[in-house]
Amino acid sequence: GALEANDFKLSITGSGSGASLTGTPTSISQQGNSYTLDVAISGTLQANHVIEVLPAENSIYDADGNAASGS
C-alpha cells in the first residue's frame, strides 16, 4: 500500500538541548516517486543536531516482501 507518516520514526542526535520533535512525521505527501515528510520541531536546532529518519520496524516492504532495514 501507500506509504503513511507512521511508517517512519524520527529522532534528533547531537549534543546540546533546545530542540525536540515528535516520534513520527506529522504528515506525508507524494509527487511521483518523491515523498515529503512534515516534521514538528519545537525549540531551536543546534548546528550539530542531526534529524534521523528511519523506517519503522516492519512497516515498509520492497516488491519481494522484504522489510526495509532501519540500520
Biopython code that builds the backbone (N, CA, C, O; Angstrom):
import numpy as np
from Bio.PDB.StructureBuilder import StructureBuilder

atoms = [
    (1, "GLY", "N", (0.809, -1.189, 0.000)),
    (1, "GLY", "CA", (0.000, 0.000, 0.000)),
    (1, "GLY", "C", (0.850, 1.249, 0.000)),
    (1, "GLY", "O", (2.079, 1.188, -0.040)),
    (2, "ALA", "N", (0.196, 2.349, 0.044)),
    (2, "ALA", "CA", (0.871, 3.649, 0.030)),
    (2, "ALA", "C", (1.603, 3.885, 1.348)),
    (2, "ALA", "O", (1.190, 3.399, 2.400)),
    (3, "LEU", "N", (2.693, 4.638, 1.269)),
    (3, "LEU", "CA", (3.418, 4.999, 2.483)),
    (3, "LEU", "C", (2.572, 5.929, 3.340)),
    (3, "LEU", "O", (1.830, 6.764, 2.823)),
    (4, "GLU", "N", (2.690, 5.777, 4.654)),
    (4, "GLU", "CA", (1.980, 6.627, 5.613)),
    (4, "GLU", "C", (2.996, 7.249, 6.555)),
    (4, "GLU", "O", (4.103, 6.733, 6.708)),
    (5, "ALA", "N", (2.626, 8.355, 7.185)),
    (5, "ALA", "CA", (3.541, 9.054, 8.091)),
    (5, "ALA", "C", (4.045, 8.137, 9.201)),
    (5, "ALA", "O", (5.207, 8.231, 9.595)),
    (6, "ASN", "N", (3.192, 7.256, 9.708)),
    (6, "ASN", "CA", (3.625, 6.395, 10.812)),
    (6, "ASN", "C", (4.487, 5.217, 10.350)),
    (6, "ASN", "O", (4.845, 4.363, 11.161)),
    (7, "ASP", "N", (4.825, 5.159, 9.053)),
    (7, "ASP", "CA", (5.774, 4.172, 8.548)),
    (7, "ASP", "C", (7.216, 4.588, 8.842)),
    (7, "ASP", "O", (8.149, 3.837, 8.556)),
    (8, "PHE", "N", (7.399, 5.768, 9.405)),
    (8, "PHE", "CA", (8.728, 6.311, 9.674)),
    (8, "PHE", "C", (8.867, 6.664, 11.142)),
    (8, "PHE", "O", (7.883, 6.981, 11.811)),
    (9, "LYS", "N", (10.111, 6.607, 11.646)),
    (9, "LYS", "CA", (10.388, 7.068, 13.000)),
    (9, "LYS", "C", (11.477, 8.142, 12.929)),
    (9, "LYS", "O", (12.383, 8.076, 12.098)),
    (10, "LEU", "N", (11.368, 9.119, 13.810)),
    (10, "LEU", "CA", (12.258, 10.277, 13.803)),
    (10, "LEU", "C", (13.018, 10.379, 15.110)),
    (10, "LEU", "O", (12.529, 9.968, 16.162)),
    (11, "SER", "N", (14.226, 10.935, 15.033)),
    (11, "SER", "CA", (14.973, 11.254, 16.243)),
    (11, "SER", "C", (15.941, 12.387, 15.937)),
    (11, "SER", "O", (16.293, 12.631, 14.783)),
    (12, "ILE", "N", (16.364, 13.074, 16.995)),
    (12, "ILE", "CA", (17.387, 14.114, 16.885)),
    (12, "ILE", "C", (18.607, 13.628, 17.652)),
    (12, "ILE", "O", (18.505, 13.211, 18.805)),
    (13, "THR", "N", (19.758, 13.687, 17.000)),
    (13, "THR", "CA", (21.007, 13.352, 17.672)),
    (13, "THR", "C", (21.900, 14.579, 17.682)),
    (13, "THR", "O", (21.708, 15.500, 16.888)),
    (14, "GLY", "N", (22.868, 14.593, 18.573)),
    (14, "GLY", "CA", (23.799, 15.704, 18.699)),
    (14, "GLY", "C", (23.777, 16.235, 20.113)),
    (14, "GLY", "O", (22.837, 15.984, 20.867)),
    (15, "SER", "N", (24.806, 16.965, 20.468)),
    (15, "SER", "CA", (24.895, 17.467, 21.836)),
    (15, "SER", "C", (24.151, 18.778, 21.979)),
    (15, "SER", "O", (23.874, 19.469, 20.999)),
    (16, "GLY", "N", (23.836, 19.104, 23.216)),
    (16, "GLY", "CA", (23.101, 20.335, 23.495)),
    (16, "GLY", "C", (21.613, 20.083, 23.507)),
    (16, "GLY", "O", (21.124, 19.091, 22.967)),
    (17, "SER", "N", (20.917, 20.983, 24.120)),
    (17, "SER", "CA", (19.472, 20.834, 24.192)),
    (17, "SER", "C", (18.813, 21.960, 23.422)),
    (17, "SER", "O", (19.484, 22.759, 22.769)),
    (18, "GLY", "N", (17.528, 22.013, 23.502)),
    (18, "GLY", "CA", (16.812, 23.109, 22.874)),
    (18, "GLY", "C", (15.861, 22.695, 21.779)),
    (18, "GLY", "O", (15.024, 23.497, 21.364)),
    (19, "ALA", "N", (15.958, 21.470, 21.295)),
    (19, "ALA", "CA", (15.065, 21.041, 20.224)),
    (19, "ALA", "C", (14.522, 19.653, 20.518)),
    (19, "ALA", "O", (15.215, 18.799, 21.070)),
    (20, "SER", "N", (13.278, 19.451, 20.139)),
    (20, "SER", "CA", (12.670, 18.129, 20.239)),
    (20, "SER", "C", (11.678, 17.981, 19.104)),
    (20, "SER", "O", (11.251, 18.965, 18.501)),
    (21, "LEU", "N", (11.322, 16.754, 18.822)),
    (21, "LEU", "CA", (10.329, 16.504, 17.777)),
    (21, "LEU", "C", (9.488, 15.313, 18.158)),
    (21, "LEU", "O", (9.834, 14.544, 19.055)),
    (22, "THR", "N", (8.370, 15.172, 17.460)),
    (22, "THR", "CA", (7.503, 14.018, 17.693)),
    (22, "THR", "C", (8.175, 12.787, 17.105)),
    (22, "THR", "O", (9.038, 12.921, 16.237)),
    (23, "GLY", "N", (7.810, 11.609, 17.548)),
    (23, "GLY", "CA", (8.442, 10.370, 17.114)),
    (23, "GLY", "C", (8.143, 9.964, 15.688)),
    (23, "GLY", "O", (8.855, 9.134, 15.122)),
    (24, "THR", "N", (7.098, 10.533, 15.089)),
    (24, "THR", "CA", (6.744, 10.239, 13.700)),
    (24, "THR", "C", (6.445, 11.550, 12.982)),
    (24, "THR", "O", (6.114, 12.545, 13.627)),
    (25, "PRO", "N", (6.558, 11.562, 11.655)),
    (25, "PRO", "CA", (6.193, 12.767, 10.911)),
    (25, "PRO", "C", (4.720, 13.126, 11.142)),
    (25, "PRO", "O", (3.900, 12.257, 11.439)),
    (26, "THR", "N", (4.399, 14.405, 11.003)),
    (26, "THR", "CA", (3.018, 14.837, 11.184)),
    (26, "THR", "C", (2.175, 14.555, 9.945)),
    (26, "THR", "O", (0.960, 14.388, 10.043)),
    (27, "SER", "N", (2.821, 14.501, 8.779)),
    (27, "SER", "CA", (2.100, 14.162, 7.546)),
    (27, "SER", "C", (3.104, 13.748, 6.477)),
    (27, "SER", "O", (4.313, 13.925, 6.629)),
    (28, "ILE", "N", (2.572, 13.194, 5.397)),
    (28, "ILE", "CA", (3.396, 12.767, 4.269)),
    (28, "ILE", "C", (2.656, 13.133, 2.988)),
    (28, "ILE", "O", (1.429, 13.047, 2.923)),
    (29, "SER", "N", (3.417, 13.545, 1.962)),
    (29, "SER", "CA", (2.809, 13.798, 0.657)),
    (29, "SER", "C", (3.709, 13.200, -0.417)),
    (29, "SER", "O", (4.915, 13.045, -0.224)),
    (30, "GLN", "N", (3.110, 12.874, -1.533)),
    (30, "GLN", "CA", (3.830, 12.227, -2.622)),
    (30, "GLN", "C", (3.664, 13.018, -3.899)),
    (30, "GLN", "O", (2.585, 13.525, -4.203)),
    (31, "GLN", "N", (4.775, 13.116, -4.656)),
    (31, "GLN", "CA", (4.729, 13.674, -6.005)),
    (31, "GLN", "C", (5.627, 12.786, -6.857)),
    (31, "GLN", "O", (6.852, 12.865, -6.769)),
    (32, "GLY", "N", (5.014, 11.944, -7.678)),
    (32, "GLY", "CA", (5.775, 10.964, -8.451)),
    (32, "GLY", "C", (6.434, 9.967, -7.510)),
    (32, "GLY", "O", (5.768, 9.358, -6.673)),
    (33, "ASN", "N", (7.749, 9.801, -7.652)),
    (33, "ASN", "CA", (8.499, 8.891, -6.781)),
    (33, "ASN", "C", (9.129, 9.607, -5.598)),
    (33, "ASN", "O", (9.941, 9.014, -4.888)),
    (34, "SER", "N", (8.779, 10.857, -5.372)),
    (34, "SER", "CA", (9.329, 11.636, -4.259)),
    (34, "SER", "C", (8.286, 11.802, -3.165)),
    (34, "SER", "O", (7.101, 12.005, -3.429)),
    (35, "TYR", "N", (8.762, 11.709, -1.928)),
    (35, "TYR", "CA", (7.891, 11.864, -0.767)),
    (35, "TYR", "C", (8.416, 12.991, 0.098)),
    (35, "TYR", "O", (9.626, 13.154, 0.250)),
    (36, "THR", "N", (7.512, 13.766, 0.660)),
    (36, "THR", "CA", (7.862, 14.838, 1.583)),
    (36, "THR", "C", (7.246, 14.527, 2.931)),
    (36, "THR", "O", (6.043, 14.283, 3.033)),
    (37, "LEU", "N", (8.083, 14.536, 3.978)),
    (37, "LEU", "CA", (7.614, 14.310, 5.337)),
    (37, "LEU", "C", (7.587, 15.635, 6.068)),
    (37, "LEU", "O", (8.582, 16.361, 6.063)),
    (38, "ASP", "N", (6.473, 15.966, 6.696)),
    (38, "ASP", "CA", (6.387, 17.152, 7.543)),
    (38, "ASP", "C", (6.759, 16.746, 8.957)),
    (38, "ASP", "O", (6.289, 15.732, 9.472)),
    (39, "VAL", "N", (7.615, 17.558, 9.582)),
    (39, "VAL", "CA", (8.153, 17.255, 10.901)),
    (39, "VAL", "C", (7.847, 18.420, 11.833)),
    (39, "VAL", "O", (8.105, 19.575, 11.493)),
    (40, "ALA", "N", (7.300, 18.121, 13.005)),
    (40, "ALA", "CA", (7.009, 19.152, 14.002)),
    (40, "ALA", "C", (8.182, 19.239, 14.972)),
    (40, "ALA", "O", (8.394, 18.338, 15.784)),
    (41, "ILE", "N", (8.938, 20.324, 14.882)),
    (41, "ILE", "CA", (10.090, 20.540, 15.753)),
    (41, "ILE", "C", (9.753, 21.674, 16.698)),
    (41, "ILE", "O", (9.276, 22.727, 16.277)),
    (42, "SER", "N", (10.006, 21.452, 17.981)),
    (42, "SER", "CA", (9.857, 22.537, 18.947)),
    (42, "SER", "C", (11.238, 22.898, 19.475)),
    (42, "SER", "O", (12.107, 22.034, 19.600)),
    (43, "GLY", "N", (11.436, 24.161, 19.779)),
    (43, "GLY", "CA", (12.736, 24.625, 20.242)),
    (43, "GLY", "C", (13.621, 24.996, 19.071)),
    (43, "GLY", "O", (13.158, 25.151, 17.941)),
    (44, "THR", "N", (14.905, 25.135, 19.364)),
    (44, "THR", "CA", (15.869, 25.593, 18.359)),
    (44, "THR", "C", (16.895, 24.505, 18.081)),
    (44, "THR", "O", (17.545, 24.000, 18.996)),
    (45, "LEU", "N", (17.035, 24.150, 16.806)),
    (45, "LEU", "CA", (18.054, 23.187, 16.417)),
    (45, "LEU", "C", (19.430, 23.833, 16.540)),
    (45, "LEU", "O", (19.596, 25.018, 16.252)),
    (46, "GLN", "N", (20.405, 23.052, 16.967)),
    (46, "GLN", "CA", (21.794, 23.490, 17.039)),
    (46, "GLN", "C", (22.514, 23.013, 15.781)),
    (46, "GLN", "O", (22.038, 22.107, 15.097)),
    (47, "ALA", "N", (23.647, 23.615, 15.478)),
    (47, "ALA", "CA", (24.401, 23.271, 14.267)),
    (47, "ALA", "C", (24.813, 21.806, 14.235)),
    (47, "ALA", "O", (24.953, 21.236, 13.153)),
    (48, "ASN", "N", (25.011, 21.187, 15.388)),
    (48, "ASN", "CA", (25.456, 19.799, 15.405)),
    (48, "ASN", "C", (24.303, 18.797, 15.525)),
    (48, "ASN", "O", (24.551, 17.595, 15.621)),
    (49, "HIS", "N", (23.088, 19.247, 15.522)),
    (49, "HIS", "CA", (21.947, 18.337, 15.570)),
    (49, "HIS", "C", (21.723, 17.703, 14.203)),
    (49, "HIS", "O", (21.871, 18.343, 13.162)),
    (50, "VAL", "N", (21.365, 16.438, 14.241)),
    (50, "VAL", "CA", (21.037, 15.706, 13.020)),
    (50, "VAL", "C", (19.656, 15.096, 13.218)),
    (50, "VAL", "O", (19.401, 14.443, 14.230)),
    (51, "ILE", "N", (18.775, 15.305, 12.261)),
    (51, "ILE", "CA", (17.463, 14.666, 12.294)),
    (51, "ILE", "C", (17.579, 13.364, 11.514)),
    (51, "ILE", "O", (17.923, 13.362, 10.331)),
    (52, "GLU", "N", (17.292, 12.266, 12.186)),
    (52, "GLU", "CA", (17.381, 10.944, 11.580)),
    (52, "GLU", "C", (15.976, 10.455, 11.247)),
    (52, "GLU", "O", (15.077, 10.493, 12.088)),
    (53, "VAL", "N", (15.800, 9.997, 10.014)),
    (53, "VAL", "CA", (14.521, 9.442, 9.555)),
    (53, "VAL", "C", (14.775, 7.998, 9.151)),
    (53, "VAL", "O", (15.555, 7.726, 8.238)),
    (54, "LEU", "N", (14.113, 7.080, 9.834)),
    (54, "LEU", "CA", (14.276, 5.650, 9.555)),
    (54, "LEU", "C", (12.912, 5.003, 9.352)),
    (54, "LEU", "O", (11.904, 5.509, 9.845)),
    (55, "PRO", "N", (12.876, 3.886, 8.627)),
    (55, "PRO", "CA", (11.603, 3.168, 8.515)),
    (55, "PRO", "C", (11.233, 2.559, 9.857)),
    (55, "PRO", "O", (12.096, 2.025, 10.554)),
    (56, "ALA", "N", (9.977, 2.634, 10.221)),
    (56, "ALA", "CA", (9.500, 1.950, 11.417)),
    (56, "ALA", "C", (9.611, 0.450, 11.170)),
    (56, "ALA", "O", (9.504, -0.007, 10.032)),
    (57, "GLU", "N", (9.822, -0.304, 12.228)),
    (57, "GLU", "CA", (10.016, -1.739, 12.098)),
    (57, "GLU", "C", (8.815, -2.410, 11.425)),
    (57, "GLU", "O", (7.667, -2.199, 11.815)),
    (58, "ASN", "N", (9.105, -3.215, 10.415)),
    (58, "ASN", "CA", (8.090, -3.979, 9.674)),
    (58, "ASN", "C", (6.965, -3.109, 9.124)),
    (58, "ASN", "O", (5.794, -3.477, 9.205)),
    (59, "SER", "N", (7.326, -1.940, 8.558)),
    (59, "SER", "CA", (6.291, -1.056, 8.024)),
    (59, "SER", "C", (6.440, -0.781, 6.528)),
    (59, "SER", "O", (5.459, -0.439, 5.868)),
    (60, "ILE", "N", (7.645, -0.923, 5.985)),
    (60, "ILE", "CA", (7.890, -0.650, 4.566)),
    (60, "ILE", "C", (8.532, -1.888, 3.956)),
    (60, "ILE", "O", (9.504, -2.422, 4.490)),
    (61, "TYR", "N", (7.976, -2.342, 2.824)),
    (61, "TYR", "CA", (8.456, -3.553, 2.183)),
    (61, "TYR", "C", (8.771, -3.301, 0.719)),
    (61, "TYR", "O", (8.159, -2.442, 0.083)),
    (62, "ASP", "N", (9.733, -4.058, 0.182)),
    (62, "ASP", "CA", (10.015, -3.974, -1.249)),
    (62, "ASP", "C", (9.061, -4.895, -2.013)),
    (62, "ASP", "O", (8.206, -5.551, -1.417)),
    (63, "ALA", "N", (9.217, -4.935, -3.330)),
    (63, "ALA", "CA", (8.306, -5.720, -4.182)),
    (63, "ALA", "C", (8.358, -7.220, -3.875)),
    (63, "ALA", "O", (7.409, -7.949, -4.164)),
    (64, "ASP", "N", (9.463, -7.675, -3.291)),
    (64, "ASP", "CA", (9.603, -9.098, -2.954)),
    (64, "ASP", "C", (9.127, -9.425, -1.541)),
    (64, "ASP", "O", (9.220, -10.572, -1.105)),
    (65, "GLY", "N", (8.622, -8.428, -0.827)),
    (65, "GLY", "CA", (8.103, -8.664, 0.519)),
    (65, "GLY", "C", (9.139, -8.566, 1.618)),
    (65, "GLY", "O", (8.874, -8.964, 2.753)),
    (66, "ASN", "N", (10.343, -8.031, 1.297)),
    (66, "ASN", "CA", (11.381, -7.865, 2.300)),
    (66, "ASN", "C", (11.210, -6.538, 3.028)),
    (66, "ASN", "O", (11.038, -5.497, 2.393)),
    (67, "ALA", "N", (11.257, -6.571, 4.356)),
    (67, "ALA", "CA", (11.104, -5.354, 5.153)),
    (67, "ALA", "C", (12.327, -4.455, 5.010)),
    (67, "ALA", "O", (13.458, -4.937, 4.962)),
    (68, "ALA", "N", (12.092, -3.139, 4.941)),
    (68, "ALA", "CA", (13.182, -2.168, 4.886)),
    (68, "ALA", "C", (13.917, -2.196, 6.216)),
    (68, "ALA", "O", (13.313, -2.356, 7.277)),
    (69, "SER", "N", (15.227, -2.036, 6.137)),
    (69, "SER", "CA", (16.046, -2.072, 7.346)),
    (69, "SER", "C", (16.171, -0.682, 7.951)),
    (69, "SER", "O", (16.302, 0.311, 7.236)),
    (70, "GLY", "N", (16.127, -0.626, 9.269)),
    (70, "GLY", "CA", (16.302, 0.627, 9.980)),
    (70, "GLY", "C", (17.718, 0.843, 10.456)),
    (70, "GLY", "O", (17.956, 1.685, 11.322)),
    (71, "SER", "N", (18.666, 0.096, 9.908)),
    (71, "SER", "CA", (20.055, 0.258, 10.340)),
    (71, "SER", "C", (20.954, 0.626, 9.176)),
    (71, "SER", "O", (22.158, 0.801, 9.358)),
]
sb = StructureBuilder()
sb.init_structure("model")
sb.init_model(0)
sb.init_chain("A")
sb.init_seg("    ")
for serial, (resi, resn, name, xyz) in enumerate(atoms, 1):
    if name == "N":
        sb.init_residue(resn, " ", resi, " ")
    sb.init_atom(name, np.array(xyz, "f"), 0.0, 1.0, " ", f" {name:<3s}", serial, name[0])
structure = sb.get_structure()
